[in-house]
Amino acid sequence: MQRTLILVKPDGVQRGLIGKILTRFEQRGLKIVALKLLQMDEKMAHRHYAVHEEKSFFAGLVKFITSGPIVAAVLEGDDAVELVRKTMGSTDPLNALPGTIRADFGIDMGRNLVHGSDSVENATKEIALFFTPEEILQYKRALDEWITEP
């Protein structure tokens, strides 16, 4: 079982898409094991997006991600990182495949609604930025046996 982090960005929250976005991941068979609504401050934004610090778009990215509430969630499932990435679609919604979150709800690369960890290693780091171990639950869903073969 893998865990990964997703963030519903301020545009997704402001547009009332939290439920629709989380539903997409649940419909794919991923289990929500941690969830919170929060306001990211600049310090956290700098830590979260540290890999982009030297890039020209960094200041705008920090300004945007701190502009309003976000939803952070830890999702769990087989190949969770890859499954989340495919469910979100390409970073640029205009290049995203139909049926993905970004293709169905977005049209602008700077307002692409959702973030998902890009590797298992980054997922571990990102989850630790937003959640303590005590905030991440372990539970069995009755439908889990219907999602993947044992």
The 8 nearest C-alpha neighbors of each residue, nearest first, counted from 0:
[[1, 77, 76, 75, 2, 78, 79, 74],
 [2, 0, 79, 76, 75, 77, 78, 3],
 [1, 3, 75, 74, 79, 73, 76, 0],
 [2, 4, 122, 74, 73, 80, 116, 79],
 [5, 3, 73, 116, 126, 72, 122, 115],
 [4, 6, 115, 114, 72, 71, 73, 7],
 [5, 7, 71, 114, 70, 113, 8, 72],
 [6, 8, 113, 70, 69, 11, 112, 12],
 [7, 9, 69, 112, 113, 11, 10, 6],
 [10, 8, 12, 67, 69, 11, 68, 13],
 [11, 9, 13, 12, 8, 112, 14, 110],
 [12, 10, 112, 16, 14, 8, 9, 13],
 [11, 13, 9, 15, 10, 14, 17, 16],
 [14, 12, 10, 15, 11, 9, 16, 67],
 [15, 13, 11, 12, 16, 10, 17, 9],
 [14, 16, 12, 13, 17, 11, 18, 19],
 [15, 17, 11, 19, 18, 14, 20, 12],
 [18, 16, 20, 19, 12, 15, 21, 11],
 [19, 17, 21, 20, 16, 22, 15, 23],
 [18, 20, 22, 16, 17, 21, 23, 15],
 [19, 21, 23, 17, 22, 18, 16, 100],
 [22, 20, 18, 24, 23, 19, 17, 25],
 [21, 23, 25, 19, 20, 24, 18, 26],
 [24, 22, 26, 20, 21, 25, 19, 27],
 [25, 23, 27, 21, 22, 26, 29, 28],
 [24, 26, 29, 22, 28, 27, 23, 30],
 [27, 25, 23, 28, 24, 22, 29, 21],
 [26, 28, 24, 25, 29, 23, 82, 86],
 [29, 27, 25, 26, 146, 30, 24, 76],
 [30, 28, 25, 76, 75, 24, 27, 74],
 [29, 31, 75, 74, 32, 25, 76, 28],
 [30, 32, 74, 33, 73, 75, 29, 72],
 [31, 33, 136, 135, 73, 74, 30, 137],
 [34, 32, 135, 73, 72, 31, 134, 136],
 [33, 35, 72, 71, 73, 32, 31, 70],
 [36, 34, 71, 70, 37, 72, 33, 69],
 [35, 37, 70, 69, 71, 68, 34, 38],
 [38, 36, 68, 69, 39, 70, 35, 71],
 [37, 39, 68, 69, 67, 40, 65, 36],
 [38, 40, 65, 43, 37, 44, 41, 64],
 [41, 39, 43, 42, 65, 44, 38, 64],
 [42, 40, 44, 43, 45, 65, 61, 39],
 [43, 41, 45, 44, 40, 46, 39, 47],
 [42, 44, 46, 45, 41, 40, 47, 39],
 [45, 43, 41, 47, 46, 42, 61, 48],
 [46, 44, 42, 48, 43, 49, 47, 41],
 [47, 45, 43, 49, 44, 48, 42, 128],
 [46, 48, 44, 45, 49, 43, 125, 128],
 [47, 49, 45, 50, 51, 46, 44, 52],
 [50, 48, 52, 46, 51, 45, 47, 44],
 [51, 49, 48, 52, 53, 47, 46, 54],
 [52, 50, 54, 49, 48, 53, 57, 56],
 [51, 53, 49, 54, 57, 50, 48, 45],
 [54, 52, 51, 55, 57, 50, 49, 56],
 [55, 53, 51, 56, 57, 52, 58, 50],
 [54, 56, 57, 53, 58, 52, 51, 59],
 [55, 57, 59, 54, 58, 60, 51, 52],
 [58, 56, 60, 59, 54, 52, 55, 51],
 [59, 57, 61, 60, 56, 62, 55, 52],
 [60, 58, 62, 61, 57, 56, 63, 55],
 [59, 61, 57, 63, 58, 62, 64, 56],
 [62, 60, 58, 64, 63, 59, 44, 65],
 [61, 63, 59, 60, 65, 64, 66, 58],
 [62, 64, 66, 60, 65, 61, 59, 9],
 [63, 65, 61, 66, 62, 60, 9, 8],
 [64, 66, 39, 63, 62, 67, 40, 61],
 [67, 65, 63, 64, 62, 9, 68, 38],
 [68, 66, 9, 65, 38, 69, 64, 39],
 [69, 67, 38, 37, 9, 36, 12, 70],
 [70, 68, 8, 9, 37, 7, 36, 38],
 [69, 71, 36, 7, 6, 35, 37, 72],
 [72, 70, 6, 35, 34, 5, 36, 69],
 [73, 71, 34, 33, 5, 4, 74, 6],
 [72, 74, 4, 33, 3, 32, 31, 5],
 [73, 75, 31, 3, 30, 2, 32, 29],
 [76, 74, 2, 30, 29, 1, 79, 31],
 [75, 77, 79, 29, 0, 1, 78, 30],
 [76, 78, 0, 79, 1, 75, 29, 147],
 [79, 77, 80, 81, 1, 82, 76, 0],
 [78, 80, 76, 82, 77, 1, 81, 83],
 [81, 79, 83, 82, 3, 78, 118, 84],
 [80, 82, 84, 83, 79, 78, 85, 117],
 [81, 83, 79, 85, 84, 80, 86, 78],
 [84, 82, 86, 80, 81, 85, 79, 87],
 [85, 83, 81, 87, 86, 82, 88, 80],
 [84, 86, 88, 82, 87, 83, 81, 99],
 [85, 87, 83, 99, 84, 88, 82, 100],
 [88, 86, 100, 84, 99, 85, 101, 83],
 [89, 87, 95, 99, 85, 86, 101, 84],
 [88, 90, 95, 91, 94, 92, 87, 101],
 [91, 89, 92, 108, 88, 111, 95, 101],
 [90, 92, 108, 89, 93, 94, 95, 107],
 [93, 91, 101, 95, 102, 106, 94, 105],
 [92, 94, 91, 95, 106, 102, 107, 105],
 [95, 93, 92, 91, 89, 96, 102, 90],
 [96, 94, 89, 88, 92, 102, 93, 101],
 [95, 97, 99, 102, 98, 88, 94, 89],
 [98, 96, 102, 99, 95, 103, 100, 88],
 [97, 99, 103, 96, 102, 100, 86, 101],
 [98, 100, 88, 86, 102, 87, 101, 97],
 [101, 99, 87, 103, 102, 104, 86, 88],
 [100, 102, 92, 105, 104, 103, 99, 88],
 [103, 101, 92, 95, 99, 97, 100, 105],
 [102, 104, 100, 101, 99, 98, 105, 97],
 [103, 105, 101, 102, 100, 106, 112, 92],
 [106, 104, 101, 92, 111, 102, 107, 103],
 [105, 107, 92, 93, 108, 104, 102, 111],
 [106, 108, 110, 109, 105, 92, 111, 91],
 [109, 107, 91, 111, 110, 92, 90, 106],
 [110, 108, 107, 111, 91, 60, 63, 112],
 [111, 109, 107, 108, 112, 10, 105, 106],
 [110, 112, 108, 105, 109, 101, 113, 107],
 [113, 111, 11, 8, 10, 110, 7, 101],
 [112, 114, 7, 8, 6, 111, 115, 5],
 [115, 113, 6, 5, 7, 116, 8, 112],
 [114, 116, 5, 4, 117, 84, 83, 6],
 [115, 117, 122, 4, 118, 121, 3, 80],
 [116, 118, 115, 121, 80, 122, 119, 84],
 [119, 117, 121, 120, 116, 122, 80, 81],
 [118, 120, 122, 121, 123, 80, 3, 117],
 [121, 119, 123, 118, 122, 124, 117, 116],
 [122, 120, 124, 118, 123, 119, 125, 116],
 [123, 121, 3, 119, 116, 125, 120, 124],
 [122, 124, 126, 120, 121, 125, 119, 127],
 [125, 123, 121, 127, 122, 126, 120, 128],
 [124, 126, 122, 128, 127, 123, 121, 4],
 [125, 127, 123, 128, 129, 124, 4, 130],
 [126, 128, 124, 125, 130, 129, 131, 123],
 [129, 127, 125, 126, 130, 124, 47, 43],
 [128, 130, 126, 127, 125, 131, 71, 72],
 [131, 129, 127, 126, 134, 128, 132, 135],
 [130, 132, 133, 134, 127, 135, 129, 128],
 [131, 133, 134, 135, 130, 127, 136, 126],
 [134, 132, 131, 135, 136, 130, 33, 137],
 [135, 133, 131, 132, 130, 33, 136, 32],
 [136, 134, 33, 132, 133, 32, 137, 131],
 [137, 135, 32, 134, 138, 33, 133, 132],
 [138, 136, 32, 135, 139, 33, 75, 31],
 [139, 137, 136, 140, 32, 30, 141, 135],
 [138, 140, 141, 137, 143, 142, 30, 144],
 [141, 139, 142, 143, 138, 30, 144, 137],
 [140, 142, 143, 139, 144, 145, 138, 146],
 [141, 143, 140, 145, 144, 146, 139, 28],
 [144, 142, 145, 146, 140, 141, 147, 139],
 [143, 145, 142, 146, 147, 148, 141, 149],
 [144, 146, 143, 142, 147, 148, 141, 28],
 [147, 145, 143, 144, 28, 142, 148, 27],
 [148, 146, 145, 144, 149, 143, 77, 28],
 [147, 149, 144, 146, 145, 143, 77, 142],
 [148, 147, 144, 146, 145, 143, 77, 0]]
